[in-house]
Amino acid sequence: MSAQARIERFADAEQVAHALAERVRHEIAAAHAARGVAHVALSGGRTPRRAYELLAGDAAGWRDVHLWYADERCVPPNHEESTHRLVRQTLLARAGLGSGVTEHRVLGELDDPDAAARAYAAELRATVLDVVLLGLGEDGHTASLFPYSTELETFTGGPRVLAVRDAPKPPPDRVTLTLETLGKARALVLAVTGADKSPALRRTLETPSAATPASLLRRDRLTILADAAALDG
């Protein structure tokens, strides 16, 4: 692949979280300036959690923002594994964000993941996401796109959202944006921290392969924010 991802190096996870928060602020401001509205997709995880806490003081900048999710576990919205719950606790509630933000929640409490995926796809429709925040698993997965899974099969005009069953890490049932949808986003930001993620990060930067789903992301739109441990581990 000729295009290369942009890599930004930081000393530690705290600096990565600050950089991630600043990148979100920048993308929201740019979207507001260009289109009057911003569409931001969030993910769960330790580093995003800290970034959301940092963003919680920026209520004034969150007018006309639509919040989406890169993926979600099929659990009730108040479940400890719910990304919605994480975002609600760390960002929305703490910032006192009200009518300026529209949250688009995956209905993870539905008994049928396929029904939840269809409902989310219908809500997303033709929306182009301004920025998607992503994490990286030790196995190279991102969002809920796991190594060698059928959800990696992508084509122009294909599904924007898919149900995931029997994921290799619990909970097994999930809903995820597809590579097709991620590839249309204006910006992708991958936050990676810790030496345990170093092998997966190296594979992400190598030849794209279904063995490492993050390597299949569009690199011309991808920025990687990584700490020294992840880059050097």
FENSULWO-V223192 format. One record per backbone hydrogen bond with DSSP energy under -0.5 kcal/mol. CO is the residue of the C=O (numbers start at 1). NH is the residue of the N-H. Records with the same first field share a line. If there is no record, write none. Layout:
CO->NH + NH
This chain:
6->224
8->226
10->228
12->16
13->17
14->18
15->19
16->20
17->21
18->22
19->23
20->24
21->25
22->26
23->27
24->28
25->29
26->30
27->31
28->32
29->33
30->34
31->35 + 36 + 37
32->36
38->40 + 66
39->130 + 131
40->68
41->133
42->70 + 71
45->49
46->50
47->51
48->52
49->53
50->54
51->55
52->56
54->57
55->58
58->61
59->62
60->63
62->65
64->38
65->67 + 102
66->40 + 68
67->104
68->42
70->177
72->175
73->75
76->79
79->82
82->86
83->87
84->88
85->89
86->90
87->91 + 92
88->93
91->95
92->96 + 97
98->101
100->65
101->103
102->67
103->105
106->108
107->110
111->113
112->116
113->117
114->118
115->119
116->120
117->121
118->122
119->123
120->124
121->125
124->127
127->129
129->186
131->41
132->134 + 189
134->191
137->140
140->214
141->137
142->145
144->146
145->142
146->149
149->152
150->153
151->179
152->154
155->158
160->178
162->176
164->174
172->167
173->74
174->164
175->72
176->162
178->182
179->183
180->184
181->184 + 185
182->185
187->132
188->223
189->134 + 191
190->192 + 225
192->227
194->197
195->198
197->201
198->202
199->203
200->204
201->205
203->206
209->212
210->148
212->209 + 215
213->216
214->217
217->219
218->221
219->222
221->188
222->6
223->190 + 225
224->8 + 226
225->192
226->10
227->231
228->232
229->233
